[in-house]
Amino acid sequence: MENKIQSKTMEMARLAIEAMQDKKAEDIRVIDISEVSVVADIFIIAGGNNRSQIQAMCDNVEEKLGRSGSAVRQIEGYDTANWILMDFGDIIVHIFDKENRLLYDLERLWRDGRELDIDSI
């Protein structure tokens, strides 16, 4: 059973990454937090250059995952678009502008997780 959950989670992550790449996301990082947190299994962190691009990335992730049957549970920060958090249960997507990504530095905060190579997902 666990392998099915894991493969579904990885498929969700792959779709989210593709959706963000379609909108020219920068510096996408994937962190496996399954061993260090009960919040989710995977964090995906990406950057955008401006409000419109960040919102477009969010919209595309929501659409692609929604079409695959993975509805977003909650979206925070869409209006200001300096840090959008998208909760899909097993994965959480963070889309930052440059300033807030440096400020919050989630990669450092979650360094106990294991960074995954996005090409292997």
SVG drawing of the C-alpha trace seen along z (x, -y; Angstrom):
<svg xmlns="http://www.w3.org/2000/svg" viewBox="-10 -42 30 44">
<polyline fill="none" stroke="black" stroke-width="0.4" points="0.0,0.0 2.8,-2.4 4.3,-2.1 1.0,-3.2 0.9,-6.2 4.5,-7.0 4.1,-6.7 0.9,-8.8 2.8,-11.5 5.7,-11.4 3.3,-11.7 1.7,-14.7 5.1,-16.3 6.0,-15.6 2.9,-17.3 3.4,-20.3 7.0,-20.7 5.9,-20.5 3.2,-23.0 5.7,-25.5 8.3,-24.8 5.6,-25.7 5.4,-29.1 9.2,-29.6 9.7,-28.9 13.2,-29.5 15.3,-27.3 12.8,-24.5 13.7,-22.5 12.0,-19.3 12.5,-18.2 11.4,-14.9 10.2,-15.7 8.4,-12.4 10.9,-11.3 11.0,-14.6 7.4,-15.8 3.8,-14.7 2.7,-17.9 3.3,-16.4 5.7,-14.0 7.1,-16.5 7.8,-20.3 8.2,-21.8 9.8,-25.3 10.1,-27.5 10.7,-31.1 9.1,-33.7 10.0,-37.2 6.7,-39.1 3.2,-38.8 1.7,-37.9 4.2,-35.0 3.8,-33.7 0.0,-33.7 0.2,-32.0 2.4,-29.3 -0.1,-28.8 -3.0,-28.7 -1.2,-26.1 -0.3,-23.9 -3.9,-23.9 -5.3,-23.2 -2.9,-20.3 -3.2,-18.6 -6.9,-19.1 -7.3,-17.5 -5.4,-14.5 -7.8,-14.2 -5.7,-15.9 -7.7,-18.9 -6.0,-21.6 -7.0,-21.7 -6.0,-25.3 -4.2,-28.2 -2.7,-31.0 -1.1,-34.2 -2.5,-34.3 -3.5,-38.0 -0.2,-39.4 1.8,-36.7 5.0,-37.2 4.7,-33.7 1.9,-31.4 1.4,-28.2 -0.6,-25.4 -1.6,-22.4 -2.4,-19.2 -2.1,-17.0 0.9,-14.8 2.7,-17.7 2.9,-21.3 4.0,-23.8 5.6,-27.1 6.0,-29.7 8.1,-32.8 9.2,-36.1 13.0,-36.5 13.0,-38.7 10.7,-36.4 12.5,-33.3 15.7,-34.6 14.0,-35.9 12.2,-32.7 14.9,-30.3 12.8,-27.1 15.6,-25.0 17.6,-25.8 14.7,-25.4 13.9,-21.9 17.5,-20.8 16.8,-17.7 14.7,-16.6 16.3,-15.0 16.6,-17.0 15.4,-15.1 16.7,-15.6 13.8,-17.0 14.9,-15.1 14.4,-11.8 10.8,-12.5"/>
</svg>
